[in-house]
């Protein structure tokens, strides 16, 4: 059983980390820690179907005592867009978005992908690889 000191330190760490990422889609769109945009030569629905299972498989969803992370994915076929986010919820800070991916059809076979990061820097390389069809959970090396 964890000691009381361990519990206090854990809660303090969660409280500190909770302040490191934007808490709403609007906030992360206005003030992302980093932003990346690129295009993929594939239909927007295909890009969506590539990223979602890879994000879930690669640790985007987890549950701990007092804290959980989940992938939220929305496909809007009427406006040819999609949105994928890794969300975090804990007892101390409530709910927040760690990273957000916006997918938009440019044409039937070309898609614009925008990655907005709050807390996890470097996810853009990994998400770009997923959009291209990789299921690898490690980020590609930096260029």
Secondary structure, 3 states (H helix, E strand, C coil): CCCHHHHHHHHHHHHHHHCCCCCCHHHHHHCCCEEEEEEECCCHHHHHHHHHHHHHHHHHCEEECCEEEEEEEEEECCCCEEEEEEEEEECCCEEEEEEEEEEEEEECCEEEEEEEECCCCCHHHHHHHHHCCCCCCCCCCCC
